[in-house]
């Protein structure tokens, strides 16, 4: 090689080496080694609602080439399921996978992150969160608890629960000890119901022993796993208190703010992936589970229209009462209701007219 060519080649090599030396630390800095713990509010036996957290953690690890690892713990392994948000607030864990409405005892505004009676369906909930200002509104509220929240799952519309006796009229709720989550318990209190907040893994023994008279959880797939059909006969629909039930990743705000932009993008992306995965799986597995429950003797019952109307009136009365004294609740409620009104204008034109026609003709092939 001639001297000029050698020097030219050496110079290019030096530039490449220098560029690599500059680039590699930048990449390394954006993807540091990081290990987090995530406590779930759900038992491992519920492979879909618990499984979404595992799907999320697996995606984070794969996207970052295992640089960012999140270990998921079932309810009770670190803290009880209903204390997951507290563990995030106080820094016991970096994050949790939970239902926001479990914490309405702290402030009823938490309900809007998951579901409120006669609220949004799951697609509307997603639309409100991502494009209707819901996520910004709720995160402004959550920061009071040192939490940053990202949607990470949805069950879709839920069932109305398992009862030992028929619900023929609104007065049948009077004195009924009913395991029911979120804000719906406060609505049913107006009808004389005695709501019970019980974590998923503890519902069956309470129903079996008669500590409670009725229980709702999610839908056929999970309800079958939990065995409710063995201790209660009547299976009611719809779960008017959960036309959608959104789950969230609650992340300690200080830990979230300390993440690099790249890692924040990874967490958002993996959360949205799990958000889609959960509802897709529930939609896929619920029909077969419902058939099995009915074949096993469960009696599928609709809430009578007068019962639904009484519950709606109780819900509206409560919303107005709480809005008068809680500005955070009022802001979220008014935002959601306005969004729902516009959504139904569209849905009744396209989605529901199409669905109604196909439901009537679904047996045709």
C-alpha positions in Angstrom: 0.0 0.0 0.0 1.3 3.4 -0.9 2.0 5.8 2.0 -0.8 8.2 0.9 -3.4 5.4 0.7 -2.2 4.0 4.0 -2.7 7.4 5.7 -6.1 7.9 4.1 -7.2 4.4 5.3 -5.8 5.0 8.7 -7.6 8.4 8.9 -11.0 6.8 8.0 -10.5 4.1 10.5 -9.8 6.7 13.1 -12.9 8.6 12.3 -15.0 5.4 12.5 -13.4 4.5 15.8 -14.0 8.0 17.2 -17.7 7.9 16.0 -18.2 4.6 17.6 -16.6 5.8 20.8 -19.0 8.8 20.8 -22.1 6.8 19.9 -21.7 3.8 22.1 -21.7 5.6 25.4 -24.8 7.5 24.3 -26.6 4.3 23.6 -25.4 2.7 26.8 -26.6 5.8 28.7 -30.1 5.6 27.2 -30.4 1.9 28.1 -28.8 1.4 31.6 -29.2 -1.8 33.6 -32.4 -1.4 35.6 -34.4 -3.8 37.8 -37.9 -3.0 39.1 -40.6 -4.8 41.1 -44.2 -4.8 40.1 -46.9 -5.9 42.6 -50.1 -7.1 41.0 -53.5 -6.8 42.6 -54.5 -10.2 41.3 -53.6 -13.9 41.9 -51.6 -15.9 39.4 -54.6 -18.2 38.9 -56.3 -15.5 36.9 -54.0 -15.8 33.9 -55.5 -13.0 31.9 -56.0 -10.1 34.4 -52.7 -11.1 36.2 -51.1 -12.2 32.9 -51.2 -8.8 31.4 -48.6 -7.6 33.8 -46.3 -10.5 32.8 -46.9 -9.7 29.1 -46.0 -6.2 29.8 -42.8 -7.1 31.7 -41.7 -9.6 29.0 -42.1 -6.9 26.3 -40.0 -4.4 28.3 -37.2 -7.0 28.7 -37.3 -8.0 25.0 -37.3 -4.4 23.7 -34.4 -3.5 25.9 -32.4 -6.7 25.3 -32.9 -7.5 29.0 -31.4 -4.2 30.2 -34.7 -3.2 31.8 -36.2 -6.1 33.8 -39.4 -5.9 35.8 -40.3 -8.8 38.1 -44.0 -9.3 38.7 -45.4 -10.4 42.1 -48.9 -11.8 42.7 -51.2 -10.2 45.2 -50.0 -11.1 48.7 -46.4 -11.8 47.8 -45.3 -8.3 48.7 -48.5 -6.6 49.8 -52.2 -7.5 49.7 -53.9 -6.8 46.3 -55.8 -3.9 47.6 -52.7 -2.2 49.0 -50.8 -2.2 45.7 -51.2 1.6 45.1 -49.9 2.4 48.6 -46.8 0.3 48.0 -46.1 2.5 44.9 -46.9 5.8 46.7 -44.5 5.1 49.5 -41.7 3.5 47.3 -42.0 -0.1 48.6 -42.1 -1.1 44.9 -41.5 0.9 41.7 -44.8 0.0 40.2 -48.0 -2.0 40.4 -50.6 -3.4 38.1 -54.0 -2.6 39.5 -57.6 -1.3 39.1 -57.8 2.4 40.0 -61.3 2.1 41.4 -60.0 -0.1 44.3 -59.0 3.1 46.0 -62.2 5.0 46.0 -62.0 4.9 49.8 -59.2 7.5 49.4 -61.1 9.6 46.9 -64.0 8.7 44.7 -62.2 10.3 41.7 -60.1 7.1 41.5 -63.1 5.3 40.0 -62.8 7.1 36.7 -59.5 5.4 35.9 -61.3 2.0 35.8 -65.0 2.3 35.5 -68.0 4.1 36.9 -71.7 2.9 36.9 -73.3 3.7 33.6 -70.1 5.1 32.2 -68.1 4.2 29.1 -67.6 1.0 27.2 -64.1 -0.2 26.7 -63.4 1.4 23.3 -64.9 4.7 24.6 -62.6 4.4 27.7 -59.6 4.0 25.5 -60.7 6.9 23.3 -61.3 9.1 26.3 -58.0 8.3 27.9 -55.8 8.7 24.8 -57.7 11.4 22.8 -60.3 12.9 25.1 -58.0 14.3 27.8 -58.7 11.5 30.3 -55.1 10.4 30.8 -53.9 14.0 31.4 -56.8 14.7 33.7 -56.3 11.5 35.7 -52.5 11.8 36.0 -53.0 15.3 37.3 -55.1 13.7 40.0 -52.8 10.7 40.6 -49.7 12.9 41.1 -51.2 13.8 44.5 -50.3 10.2 45.5 -46.9 10.3 43.8 -48.2 8.1 41.0 -47.9 8.2 37.2 -50.5 5.9 35.5 -50.6 4.3 32.0 -53.5 2.1 30.8 -52.5 -1.5 30.8 -55.5 -3.8 30.2 -59.3 -3.9 30.0 -61.8 -6.6 30.7 -64.5 -5.2 28.5 -68.1 -5.1 29.8 -68.4 -7.3 32.9 -71.2 -9.6 34.2 -73.6 -8.6 36.9 -72.5 -11.3 39.3 -73.6 -14.4 41.2 -76.6 -14.4 43.5 -78.2 -17.0 45.7 -81.6 -15.6 45.1 -83.3 -13.8 42.2 -83.3 -10.1 41.9 -86.8 -9.3 40.8 -87.0 -5.7 42.0 -84.8 -3.0 43.4 -85.9 -3.8 47.0 -84.2 -7.2 46.7 -80.9 -5.4 47.2 -82.0 -4.2 50.6 -79.7 -5.9 53.2 -77.9 -7.9 50.6 -74.2 -8.4 51.4 -72.6 -8.0 47.9 -69.0 -8.2 47.0 -68.7 -5.4 44.5 -65.7 -3.3 43.6 -65.2 0.4 42.9 -67.9 3.1 43.1 -70.9 0.8 42.4 -71.1 -0.2 46.0 -71.9 3.3 47.0 -74.6 3.4 44.4 -76.2 0.2 45.7 -76.0 1.5 49.2 -78.7 3.9 48.3 -80.9 0.8 47.6 -80.0 -0.7 51.0 -77.2 -3.0 49.8 -74.2 -3.7 52.0 -71.2 -3.6 49.7 -68.1 -5.6 50.5 -64.6 -4.8 49.0 -62.8 -8.2 48.8 -59.8 -9.1 46.7 -60.3 -11.6 43.9 -58.6 -14.6 45.6 -60.7 -14.2 48.8 -64.2 -14.0 47.2 -65.0 -17.7 46.9 -64.5 -18.6 50.6 -66.6 -15.6 51.6 -69.4 -16.7 49.3 -69.1 -20.3 50.3 -69.3 -19.5 54.0 -72.2 -17.1 53.6 -70.1 -14.1 54.8 -71.5 -12.5 51.6 -74.8 -13.2 49.7 -73.6 -12.4 46.2 -70.4 -11.5 44.4 -69.3 -10.0 41.1 -65.8 -10.3 39.6 -65.2 -10.0 35.9 -66.9 -12.4 33.4 -67.3 -16.1 32.5 -63.7 -17.0 32.0 -62.5 -15.7 35.4 -65.7 -16.6 37.2 -65.4 -20.2 36.1 -61.8 -20.3 37.4 -62.9 -18.9 40.7 -65.7 -21.5 41.0 -68.5 -19.2 41.8 -71.0 -21.4 40.0 -70.5 -24.0 42.8 -71.9 -21.7 45.5 -74.4 -19.4 43.8 -77.0 -20.2 41.1 -78.1 -17.1 39.4 -75.7 -15.4 37.0 -76.9 -11.8 36.2 -76.1 -9.4 33.4 -75.1 -6.8 32.5 -72.5 -5.4 34.9 -73.9 -1.9 34.5 -71.2 -0.6 36.9 -68.5 -1.8 34.6 -69.3 -1.3 30.9 -65.5 -1.1 30.7 -63.0 -2.0 33.4 -59.6 -0.5 32.6 -56.4 -1.6 34.4 -53.4 0.6 34.9 -49.7 0.4 35.5 -49.3 2.7 38.5 -45.6 3.9 38.6 -43.9 5.8 41.4 -43.7 9.3 40.1 -40.1 9.8 41.1 -39.1 6.6 39.5 -41.0 7.5 36.3 -39.3 10.9 36.1 -35.9 9.3 36.6 -36.4 7.1 33.5 -34.6 8.0 30.3 -36.8 9.1 27.4 -36.1 5.8 25.7 -37.2 3.8 28.7 -40.3 5.9 29.1 -41.2 5.1 25.4 -40.6 1.4 26.1 -42.9 1.4 29.1 -45.7 3.2 27.2 -45.3 0.9 24.2 -45.3 -2.3 26.3 -48.3 -1.0 28.4 -50.3 -0.4 25.2 -49.4 -3.9 24.0 -50.7 -5.5 27.2 -53.8 -3.2 27.1 -54.8 -4.7 23.7 -53.7 -8.3 24.7 -55.9 -8.4 27.8 -59.2 -7.5 26.2 -58.5 -9.5 23.1 -58.0 -12.6 25.2 -61.1 -12.0 27.3 -63.2 -11.5 24.2 -61.8 -14.8 22.8 -62.3 -17.0 25.8 -65.5 -15.7 27.4 -68.0 -17.2 25.0 -66.8 -20.8 25.5 -66.6 -20.3 29.3 -70.2 -19.0 29.4 -71.4 -22.1 27.5 -69.7 -24.3 30.0 -71.2 -22.5 33.0 -74.7 -22.8 31.5 -74.2 -26.5 30.8 -73.1 -26.9 34.4 -76.4 -25.5 35.7 -75.8 -21.7 36.1 -79.0 -19.7 35.4 -78.3 -16.7 33.2 -80.6 -13.8 34.2 -81.0 -10.2 33.0 -81.4 -7.5 35.6 -85.1 -6.4 35.1 -85.5 -3.0 33.5 -87.1 -1.4 36.6 -84.0 -2.6 38.6 -81.7 -1.0 36.0 -83.6 2.2 36.1 -83.6 2.4 39.9 -79.8 1.8 39.8 -79.3 4.5 37.2 -81.3 7.0 39.3 -79.3 6.2 42.4 -76.1 6.6 40.4 -77.1 10.0 39.0 -78.1 11.2 42.5 -74.8 10.1 43.9 -72.8 11.7 41.1 -74.5 15.1 41.7 -74.0 14.8 45.5 -70.2 14.1 45.2 -69.6 16.6 42.5 -71.0 19.4 44.7 -68.2 18.8 47.3 -65.3 17.3 45.3 -63.9 19.4 42.4 -61.6 16.6 41.2 -64.5 14.2 40.9 -66.7 16.9 39.2 -64.0 17.6 36.6 -63.6 14.0 35.7 -67.3 13.3 35.7 -68.2 16.2 33.4 -65.3 15.3 31.1 -66.4 11.7 30.8 -70.2 12.4 30.4 -69.6 15.0 27.7 -67.3 12.5 25.9 -69.9 9.7 26.3 -72.6 11.8 24.7 -70.6 12.4 21.6 -69.5 8.8 21.4 -73.1 7.5 21.5 -74.1 9.9 18.7 -71.6 8.0 16.5 -72.1 4.5 17.9 -75.8 4.5 17.4 -75.3 5.4 13.8 -72.6 2.9 12.9 -71.5 0.4 15.5 -74.8 -0.5 17.2 -77.0 -0.5 14.1 -74.5 -2.9 12.5 -74.1 -5.1 15.6 -77.9 -5.2 16.2 -78.5 -6.5 12.7 -75.8 -9.1 12.9 -77.0 -10.3 16.3 -80.4 -10.9 14.9 -78.9 -12.8 11.9 -76.0 -14.5 13.6 -77.4 -18.0 13.0 -77.4 -17.6 9.2 -74.5 -19.1 7.3 
